Amino acid sequence: MVYFILKRMVQSVFVMLAVAFLAFSLFRFVGDPITQMTGVETSVKDQERLREELGLNDPFIYQFTRFTGDLLKGDFGFSYRTRQPVAKMIASRIPATLELGVVALIISLLVGIPAGVYTALKPRGVLTQTILMTTLVGVSIPTFVIGIMLIFIFGVQLGWLPTFGRGGTVQIGGWESSLFSVDGWRALLLPAITLGVYQLTLTMRLVRAEMTEVMRSDYIRFAMARGVPTASLHYRHALANTMVPVITIIGLQFGGVIAFSIVTESVFQWPGMGLLFLESIRFVDIPVMGVYLVVIAFFFVLVNLVVDLLYVAIDPRLRIKDVS
Amino acid sequence: MKTLKLALLGGALSMSAMGASAETFRWASNTDPQTMDPHAVNSAPVLSFLNNVYEGLVRRGQGMSIEPSLATSWAPLEGENGWRFTLREGVTFQDGAAFTSEDVMFSYQRASNEAADVRSWFAPVSDVRVVNDFTIDFVTTAPNPLFPDSIANFMILDKGWAEANDASLPARDAENFATMNVNGTGPFTLVSRDPGVRTTLSSNANWWDEASHNVSEAVFTPIGNSATGLAALLSGEVDFIQPIPLQDIAQVEGRDGFKVLEGEETRVIMFGFGHEHEALLYSADVKDANPFADPRVRLAAAHALDLASIDRVLFRGKIETASQLVPAGISGFSEANQDRPAFDPERAKALLAEAGYPDGFSFGLKCPNDRYINDEALCRAAASMFAAVGLNAELSTGPVRDYWPQLRADDFDMYLLGWSPGTFDMEHPIRFLLHSQDNDKKLGSWNFGGYSNARVDELLPQIQQEIDPSARQALVDEVVAITQEELAYIPLYTQPLIWAAKDNVDLTQRADNFFMLRWVTVN
């Protein structure tokens, strides 16, 4: 097991290097950082001097090796835009993104799994058809439209929930959390729902499809014939077997939730990593963009690892294989 | 032409509300100031924000005129070129240190250093001398009547504070203490700063000037997405937002308790040409000539534009057409040259035929899509108007971060540019847009098309040095007449300035798009 994890860790370094390389080769097309860093009155000569000082005239390979070399040494560099250390900027934005992603995931699971089970067990019910239709609409509308709609309904018209930002946060160690105050939760609700809608639909449809499949399988029929109580049949025997592929897909999707929270964060001015990334693109803040993409790659690798481990935990057959 | 609307809406009212109870004021804008260091970045979001905290020797009033701030008076030096500033006594920085001429000297050295982005303001300065604690001389290489105006945003730091905190120079690579902390003399002081999230200011009780605002605490939030910003205002979470998109005006006006503040920014939007290009870069039919080198072709392009329709359709009637590179009301505006080429497609076609292009030609038009209000839509409209007279513009648009490098690399046949005169004087666009490109002398740095006229080049130093206002205006008039005659640029219109606030907030909308908390009253 330790070997397995170590192997994954080594692989992740290569994944991150590859991402950094791809990102770096794209940065040249993003624009010119110097014109974004200086004012209109700055002379052409001063701009050139700054470009030289920042090493932007160096060949691509040289800039890339310098970036990765610094990263490996733990030096994440400084933002062109704010001059702050990039490590500090990204670290301060991680809690907001992670909490948003996790709460969105929990909402999608808490609603998606029961809804999936219900629609599988009562395929012809009116409620089932309603749920399927609603979620289809939900998944077809782009995220930012859902976000703006929620903001205008619950923020502007009804005035129940805040329209932007994180509200009241509580500092726990170095972690700025929204989860320990009512204000924090109020601010978290709309963005989490917005971010979770797609996940929710996916989870529900996946559970429904798997559950329908499992319910048709032989061992369920035998169990039914033996008179196993319905509740135990549905939730202990059928659902547990449904969950294996569901966990894989949901887990892999979670990396995407973190990475693509950019849109939700922008709509709700949610101060996470995605918003920071957007601001950085606007200012061609190459150091921040580079580190962000590497961090996101790391999250993907980490999530995949966790999914693999969960797989082992949930499916006894894999454990037996591992022992042998 | 109507004169520039300087939107003094709130100004008069704010006086009457003095003494009202202290209030928390929340506002939002689309860009977070990059730094709290007043010398590190010469950009409007930074200078606008920090003008609430730091102060200069002079400052701009509600109508943009220069008035005393940390200097109580200034006068030209006798026997040499330059200005003597008499400083205000009894002023203290927010940490309690006294303000003296040493701080001005230190701030000058800091702001004119290579690490400072604002150093271009001090290009004409050859020497600075401390005369005594409250007198300081700025010596310039030539007579410079505009110098006090040009340093309105030169903010003074406390020497002792900066040196004690290792912030003697602006941060260029890594941050320093002054990136996140302030110690100014201004009406507000920084309480907390979370870059990109929230910045909180509180009123400075020891401010030397009499406060006409009633804001005790001010919370600034950057909101990049304009729909989110509008929702934040309409839900009451912010009291004021700048700017709002044109299409949201009706939304705000349609609701009780909110108001839209409209004015004209000093920014003139214009089309520029590749004057010095040998040939068109993006033409399908004209390969080895540059038709835009012929003034008749440039004039034809100007006559093709129907600005009244553009105003009605794209700008809801909010723009003022422009005849020159600054709007009326800016010093140096040439009253004698207020006409602009009328919409006249027949005349445009005739001019093209006269120039040897009876069937027109195709060319490349470059435009930004995130820099000016409706910039991309404007260019689309203009392209179809050009096409109607035979000028087939192949439009390409892009974000501004990519756009300036293209212009600097001469990669255009025609391009869109907006210019706001930083000194609020006509000399500014002449220096940056009309003078021949000369990087050594730092002239013509935004004259991408390489427009060059020997007489204009000759007149610029005279304009800079002429002290007599009417003689100076005659020189400026000559430049405007020449560049209109040659149509160096096609000036289009001044960009509208649209802010929105709650009804109970009185504030002043200044034409440079700066927002000053010291003119805010919450009723």
Chai-1 contact restraints between the chains, C-beta under 6 A:
chainA,res_idxA,chainB,res_idxB,connection_type,confidence,min_distance_angstrom,max_distance_angstrom,comment,restraint_id
A,G31,B,R401,contact,1.0,0.0,6.0,A-B,restraint_1
A,G31,B,D402,contact,1.0,0.0,6.0,A-B,restraint_2
A,D32,B,P405,contact,1.0,0.0,6.0,A-B,restraint_3
A,T35,B,W404,contact,1.0,0.0,6.0,A-B,restraint_4
A,Q36,B,R401,contact,1.0,0.0,6.0,A-B,restraint_5
A,T38,B,D117,contact,1.0,0.0,6.0,A-B,restraint_6
A,G39,B,N42,contact,1.0,0.0,6.0,A-B,restraint_7
A,G39,B,S43,contact,1.0,0.0,6.0,A-B,restraint_8
A,G39,B,D117,contact,1.0,0.0,6.0,A-B,restraint_9
A,E41,B,N42,contact,1.0,0.0,6.0,A-B,restraint_10
A,E41,B,S120,contact,1.0,0.0,6.0,A-B,restraint_11
A,E41,B,G422,contact,1.0,0.0,6.0,A-B,restraint_12
A,T42,B,D117,contact,1.0,0.0,6.0,A-B,restraint_13
A,S43,B,S120,contact,1.0,0.0,6.0,A-B,restraint_14
A,S43,B,K442,contact,1.0,0.0,6.0,A-B,restraint_15
A,V44,B,N439,contact,1.0,0.0,6.0,A-B,restraint_16
A,V44,B,S445,contact,1.0,0.0,6.0,A-B,restraint_17
A,K45,B,N439,contact,1.0,0.0,6.0,A-B,restraint_18
A,F78,B,D173,contact,1.0,0.0,6.0,A-B,restraint_19
A,F78,B,A174,contact,1.0,0.0,6.0,A-B,restraint_20
A,R81,B,Q34,contact,1.0,0.0,6.0,A-B,restraint_21
A,T82,B,Q34,contact,1.0,0.0,6.0,A-B,restraint_22
A,T82,B,P195,contact,1.0,0.0,6.0,A-B,restraint_23
A,R83,B,A171,contact,1.0,0.0,6.0,A-B,restraint_24
A,R83,B,E175,contact,1.0,0.0,6.0,A-B,restraint_25
A,R83,B,T179,contact,1.0,0.0,6.0,A-B,restraint_26
A,Q84,B,E175,contact,1.0,0.0,6.0,A-B,restraint_27
A,I148,B,A227,contact,1.0,0.0,6.0,A-B,restraint_28
A,I151,B,A231,contact,1.0,0.0,6.0,A-B,restraint_29
A,G155,B,A231,contact,1.0,0.0,6.0,A-B,restraint_30
A,G155,B,S235,contact,1.0,0.0,6.0,A-B,restraint_31
A,V156,B,A231,contact,1.0,0.0,6.0,A-B,restraint_32
A,V156,B,L234,contact,1.0,0.0,6.0,A-B,restraint_33
A,V156,B,S235,contact,1.0,0.0,6.0,A-B,restraint_34
A,T163,B,A231,contact,1.0,0.0,6.0,A-B,restraint_35
A,T163,B,A232,contact,1.0,0.0,6.0,A-B,restraint_36
A,T163,B,S235,contact,1.0,0.0,6.0,A-B,restraint_37
A,F164,B,T228,contact,1.0,0.0,6.0,A-B,restraint_38
A,F164,B,A232,contact,1.0,0.0,6.0,A-B,restraint_39
A,S266,B,N225,contact,1.0,0.0,6.0,A-B,restraint_40
A,V267,B,N225,contact,1.0,0.0,6.0,A-B,restraint_41
A,V267,B,T228,contact,1.0,0.0,6.0,A-B,restraint_42
A,Q269,B,I223,contact,1.0,0.0,6.0,A-B,restraint_43
A,Q269,B,T228,contact,1.0,0.0,6.0,A-B,restraint_44
A,P271,B,V197,contact,1.0,0.0,6.0,A-B,restraint_45
A,V284,B,R401,contact,1.0,0.0,6.0,A-B,restraint_46
